[in-house]
Amino acid sequence: MGVAIGIDAGGTKTLAILVDADGNEVGRAQSAGANPYDVGPEAARAALHIVLNQLMTGGNVRAVCLGASGVDREEDRAAAETRLRAFVPTRIATDIRNDAAAMLGIVGPPRPAMVVVADAGSISYGERADGEVVRAGGHGAALGDSGSGVALGIATLRHTADVLDGCEEKGPLAAAVIKRLDLKRATDIIARIRHPDFDEPLVEALGALLNDATRSGDGKATQIVDAESAVLARNAHHVAGAVRTEKELPVLLVGKVFGWIPEMRERVVAAVMRTGPVSIVESTEGVHGAARIALGLARERPPS
């Protein structure tokens, strides 16, 4: 019964959902990351093949929207299109977008609108009424992606290394990391997070320890949350102010970090509200935006 597929292809996970003509989810598939900058072109191609192979059976699919990190440049989009077309016949419509742009499909077509993502990575992304894009962040783990799960995990590991080196006192946060990773000395950290490549999911998972640590009165955990929240809120404020009109601005919040650390969500919401009236929309899975875009394409293309 499915007619459209939305794909959210990240660096650590690729999630795809199949929807029927009314937009109801009728199937889903998951594989490893499909960002070629993180996993390489061949692994990205293999990840797409896995999810599409599971969802395209039956021959009813009329459109696919791929929202992918790492497709900001035209040459990146062209390469992503080539990978997608290896498994999607030309009779099926396709749309390739930056993952944040695809997520905005959740709020529908009216613009301006914006999304703040705080997941493995983070970005504040908005589109003006004339279609012009304004963004802040979203540069990947190497540059920080403030407020992301990976950034929170790295900050947590830095603190833990300082504790094991004897430069900072051990509180609930460092104690939890030391137990989770079975650390004896600071030099053990690199061995734990490289196997041999950077273990992004493991580092991201450490960010989830921060909320309990702050509630336990861990001052360092509070400092980390404050610092990361401040930058993410600043980025969100900048984008909201740059794209909005006087009318109510739809602001989509996506990502597990907002669930992990409610304070971060509150800081971001307060920041965008300072720019004027907003309507907050929340989703735990940005893939539904890509599915909604694909469904719009499917409705324009009758069954073959």
N, C-alpha and C positions, 0 to 999 in steps of 0.2 A: 504493500500500500504506500510505501514511501516514495516521494517525488523529488525531494531536495535533500542535500547533504551539506551540513556546516562543519568545518574543520578548524580547530584551534591548535596550531602547530607551534609548540614552544620548544625551549632548549632541552627540557628534561622529560616532557610528556606530550603526546599528540592525542587529542580527544576529538572524536567525530560523532555527530548524531544525525540520524535519518528522521525526517519529518514527513507527515502526510500532507494532503492538500489543505487541511485546516490548521497546519502548524503544530500538530500534536507529535511528540516524540514517539517513534515506533521502533527505534533501534539505536544502539550506540556501540562504539568500538574504541579501543585504546591501544596505543603502542608507545614505543620510546620516542624521544625527542626528534623533531624534524627540522630544527634550525641548522642549516649547513655550517654556519660559523661555529656552532658548538659540537656537532657530531660528524661533520663532513658530508659532502654531496651524496655519496652512496648510501650512507646510513639514513639520511633524510629521505631519500627515494624509497628505501625499504620500509620506513615507518609509514609513509603515505600508502604504499602498496598494501600493508597489513590492514589498515582501517578501511580503505576503499574496497578491498577484496571481500570484506565481511558485509559491507552495506549496499553494494551495488548489484547484488544478486536479484534476479527477477526482471530486470530491464525496464523498470518504471521511472528511474531517476532521470530528471530533466535538467537539473542544475546543481552545481557545486560551488560553494564559496569557501576559499581557503584564507583564513586569517593567520598570518605567520609573522613571528618576530624575525628580524633580519631581512625584511624586504622593503626597506625604505627607499632604495635607489632603483632607477628604472632597470638597470642591468640585473639587480636582484630579483625584481618582479618577473623579468623575462625568464630567468633561470628557474624560478619557482613554477612558472607556467609550463615550461618544458617538462619538469618533473611530474607535474600533475597530469599533463596530457599523455604521458606514457601509460596511464591507466584509465583515462577518461576520453571516450570517443568524441569526435568533433560535433556530433549531433547534440551533445550535452553542453549547455551554456556554463561558462566558468567566470568567476570573479576572484582576483587575487588582491588582497589588501594587507597592510600592516595590521597586526593582531588587534591593536587598540582601535583602529578604524573599523574593523569588522565587529568588534564588541558594540560599537554605537548602533548597530542594527537593532539592538534590544529596545532602544528608545524610539525607533522609527525614523522616518526621513526628515522631519522638520529640523531646520538649523537656524540658529546656532545650537550646539549641544557639546557636551564634553564627557570624558570618562577619566577616572582616576583608578589606576590599577596598582594594587599592592599584593602581589603574589610572589612567585619565585623571583621575578623581576618587578620593576615598578615604572610607571610613566604617568604623566598628566598630559592628556591629548584632547584637543578641541578643534571644532570646525566652525568657522564663521558662517554667516548667512550667505556669503558669496562663495563658499566652498574653501576659502583659504584655511590652511592648517596652522595651528599654533601648538607647540609641544614643549615639554620640559622633562628632562630625564629620559629614561628608556635607553640608556647607552650600554647596558650590559654589566655583568658582574665585575669586569675589569676596572670600570670607572665608578662602581659603587651602587648605582640604582638605589638611592637613599629610600628607606622605608620598605624595601623589599625583604622577603624572607632570607635571601642570601646575604644582603647587607647586614641584617640583624644577626645572622649566624656568624658572620665574619667578625663583627664587633664583639660578640660574645666570646669567640675564640681568642681574640686579642687580649681581652680581659683575663681569660683563663690562663693564657701564657704568662701574663704578668704575675698572676697569683703563684703559679708554679715556679717562676723565677725569683719569687720572694719580694717583688716590688709592690704588690698590692695585697690587701687582706682578703682571705677567702670568705665569701658570703654564700648565701643559698644558690646564686646563679653559677658561680664557679664550681661549687660542690656538686651541683647537678650535672654539669658538663663532664667533670672529672669522673663521676660515676658512670655516666652514659658511655663515654669513650674509653673507660678503663685506663686513664692516664696516670703515669707515674712522674713524668717530667715534661717540661714544655716541648722538648724535641720530639716527644711522641705524637704531638698534634699533627704535624705534616704527614707522618706515616699513616695516621688514621684517615685523613681526608684526601689522600691521593692513592688510587688503586689501579693503575699508576696515574690516571688522570684525575683532575679535580672532581671530587664527589659532591656535586652541587646539591642533590637531594638531601644528603646527610647534613651538610652545612645549613641548608634551609630549615631542616627540622629542628635545629638547635635554637632558632629564633622563637619557636613556640614555648621555650622555657622562660622567656622574659616576663610574661604576665604573672606567673606564679611567684617569680623572684621579686618583682616589684611589690606584690601584695604581702610578701614576707618581710618587707622593709629593707631590701637590698639596695643600698644607695647607688651602686654602680649600675645595676639593672635599670634603675630609674633614669640615670644619666643617659644611658644608651637609648632608651625609649624616647626621652625628651629630644635628644639630638636628631634621631632619625625622623621623628614626627615633625619636627620643626622644618626640616628641609622639604619633606613631602608636602606639608601644608603650604609652605612658601611657593612651591611649584604649582600646586593646585590653584592658589590665589592668583598667581601670574596668568595662568591660562584662562581662568574664568574671567578675569578682568579684560583680557585681550580679545575674547571671542564674543562676549555677551552684548546684548542690547538692553534696553530698559525693561523688557519683558522678562518673565520668569525663565530662567535658564535650566534646562534638564541637565542634571549631573548624575552620571552613572558611577557607582562604586562597585568595583569587582576585585575579588581576591581574598585568599584565606587569612592574610595578615589582619584585615579588619575584624575578623572573628577572633583571632588570637589575642589582639590587643585593642580593646574597645576605645582606649584613650586615643589611639592613632586615628580611628574613624572620627571621633569627636573633634579632634584638632583640624582634620581636613574639612569636615562639614562647616565648622566655624569659620575657616578661612574663606571658603567659597561664598558663604553667606555675607561676608563683609563686602563683597562686590555688588550685592543687590539681591533681588528675590531669586530663589532657586527652588527646584523640585528635585528631591533626592530619590533616585531609583537604585535598587541594590540587587545584585545577582552574584551567586556563588560560582557560576560557570559562564564565562564570556562566550563560549561556543554557541550559545543560543542566538547571539547577534549574527554570527556567520550563517546560521541556519535560516534566520529570518530574511537575510539578504538573498540567500539561495532560493528561498521560497518565492520571493518577488520575481526573480528571474524565471523560475519554473512556470509561474502563472502567465508570463508573457510568451512562453514557448509551448504550444499545444503538444499533446502526445504524438509521437511519430507512428 
